[in-house]
Amino acid sequence: MASIRDIKRRKQSVQSTGQITKAMKLVSTVKLQKAKGRAEEAKPYFSNLYQTITSMLARSDDEVKDKYRKGNPNGKTAIIVITSNRGLAGGYNQNIIKLITSSKYTPENTIIYAIGKKGAEGLARKGYEIVDDRSEVINAPLYTDAINLSKDIMKLYESGEIKEILIAFTIFRNTVSHIPTMLRLLPTDEFTGETEHDLMMNFEPSPEEALARIMPKYVTGEIFGALIESLASENGARMQAMDNATNNAEDMIAKLSLQYNRARQGAITQELTEIIAGANAIS
């Protein structure tokens, strides 16, 4: 059985840890409110942008479509992976890593554009090639960051060095629901159907020029949307993790307090017994 001193030291250690996790929860809560508002405000724009591109491609000639619907079959797949730079966020980072490693995208046919140290480190250990690490971006995502990444990766796609562009990120549904997702940006060969909204579409200027102008904006927009969704999800996941850790610390403190009181009462009882026994022996 642990001594009173051991129990007291452990209780103090747990109390210190609980104070830290509680402070981290409060910080994450404040960050979440800001990131949540930003993500919710931007979601309609990026959703409509995605639908607009698919509608334009559905109404374009096959020759125009092929540029964006068919990648180089001999190239590798480029995946933009968005995770966090810090841990203590539950399964947030590991879920993204697992999403990629359990898919058909193996280290042999995939290159990684990493945004977030945890994803870069985790995938590197699995044998994936990290061709670009922009982990600092996730600290405070800006639209210019998405523009720069979009330019670099679009050059590789247009030159035929890569056959497709995907993005792995976490969709923010609400404070407790975050969904790891893999979205294919290019090629868009799966979007070929017509809807009632496509029937009245006219292009000005030509379809080729219109798509050439809007496709980089589409890729940039989807990357930026994924960044702010991931940032909100990260803070939500960390808030949950720290809340659970704080609750666990409180439960442990309660149990340790009970053990401490029992051990202290036992020690007092033993001392009284020894005093009484000594007094009886003298008399």
Secondary structure in CASP SS format (residue, H / E / C, confidence):
PFRMAT SS
TARGET T0000
AUTHOR 0000-0000-0000
METHOD secondary structure of the structure
MODEL  1
M C 1.00
A C 1.00
S C 1.00
I H 1.00
R H 1.00
D H 1.00
I H 1.00
K H 1.00
R H 1.00
R H 1.00
K H 1.00
Q H 1.00
S H 1.00
V H 1.00
Q H 1.00
S H 1.00
T H 1.00
G H 1.00
Q H 1.00
I H 1.00
T H 1.00
K H 1.00
A H 1.00
M H 1.00
K H 1.00
L H 1.00
V H 1.00
S H 1.00
T H 1.00
V H 1.00
K H 1.00
L H 1.00
Q H 1.00
K H 1.00
A H 1.00
K H 1.00
G H 1.00
R H 1.00
A H 1.00
E H 1.00
E H 1.00
A H 1.00
K H 1.00
P H 1.00
Y H 1.00
F H 1.00
S H 1.00
N H 1.00
L H 1.00
Y H 1.00
Q H 1.00
T H 1.00
I H 1.00
T H 1.00
S H 1.00
M H 1.00
L H 1.00
A H 1.00
R C 1.00
S C 1.00
D C 1.00
D H 1.00
E H 1.00
V H 1.00
K H 1.00
D H 1.00
K H 1.00
Y H 1.00
R H 1.00
K C 1.00
G C 1.00
N C 1.00
P C 1.00
N C 1.00
G C 1.00
K E 1.00
T E 1.00
A E 1.00
I E 1.00
I E 1.00
V E 1.00
I E 1.00
T C 1.00
S C 1.00
N C 1.00
R C 1.00
G C 1.00
L C 1.00
A C 1.00
G C 1.00
G C 1.00
Y H 1.00
N H 1.00
Q H 1.00
N H 1.00
I H 1.00
I H 1.00
K H 1.00
L H 1.00
I H 1.00
T H 1.00
S C 1.00
S C 1.00
K C 1.00
Y C 1.00
T C 1.00
P C 1.00
E C 1.00
N C 1.00
T E 1.00
I E 1.00
I E 1.00
Y E 1.00
A E 1.00
I E 1.00
G C 1.00
K H 1.00
K H 1.00
G H 1.00
A H 1.00
E H 1.00
G H 1.00
L H 1.00
A H 1.00
R H 1.00
K C 1.00
G C 1.00
Y C 1.00
E E 1.00
I E 1.00
V E 1.00
D E 1.00
D E 1.00
R C 1.00
S H 1.00
E H 1.00
V H 1.00
I H 1.00
N H 1.00
A C 1.00
P C 1.00
L C 1.00
Y H 1.00
T H 1.00
D H 1.00
A H 1.00
I H 1.00
N H 1.00
L H 1.00
S H 1.00
K H 1.00
D H 1.00
I H 1.00
M H 1.00
K H 1.00
L H 1.00
Y H 1.00
E H 1.00
S H 1.00
G C 1.00
E C 1.00
I E 1.00
K E 1.00
E E 1.00
I E 1.00
L E 1.00
I E 1.00
A E 1.00
F E 1.00
T E 1.00
I E 1.00
F E 1.00
R E 1.00
N E 1.00
T C 1.00
V C 1.00
S E 1.00
H E 1.00
I E 1.00
P E 1.00
T E 1.00
M E 1.00
L E 1.00
R E 1.00
L E 1.00
L E 1.00
P C 1.00
T C 1.00
D C 1.00
E C 1.00
F C 1.00
T C 1.00
G C 1.00
E C 1.00
T C 1.00
E C 1.00
H C 1.00
D C 1.00
L C 1.00
M C 1.00
M C 1.00
N C 1.00
F C 1.00
E C 1.00
P C 1.00
S C 1.00
P H 1.00
E H 1.00
E H 1.00
A H 1.00
L H 1.00
A H 1.00
R H 1.00
I H 1.00
M H 1.00
P H 1.00
K H 1.00
Y H 1.00
V H 1.00
T H 1.00
G H 1.00
E H 1.00
I H 1.00
F H 1.00
G H 1.00
A H 1.00
L H 1.00
I H 1.00
E H 1.00
S H 1.00
L H 1.00
A H 1.00
S H 1.00
E H 1.00
N H 1.00
G H 1.00
A H 1.00
R H 1.00
M H 1.00
Q H 1.00
A H 1.00
M H 1.00
D H 1.00
N H 1.00
A H 1.00
T H 1.00
N H 1.00
N H 1.00
A H 1.00
E H 1.00
D H 1.00
M H 1.00
I H 1.00
A H 1.00
K H 1.00
L H 1.00
S H 1.00
L H 1.00
Q H 1.00
Y H 1.00
N H 1.00
R H 1.00
A H 1.00
R H 1.00
Q H 1.00
G H 1.00
A H 1.00
I H 1.00
T H 1.00
Q H 1.00
E H 1.00
L H 1.00
T H 1.00
E H 1.00
I H 1.00
I H 1.00
A H 1.00
G H 1.00
A H 1.00
N H 1.00
A H 1.00
I H 1.00
S C 1.00
END
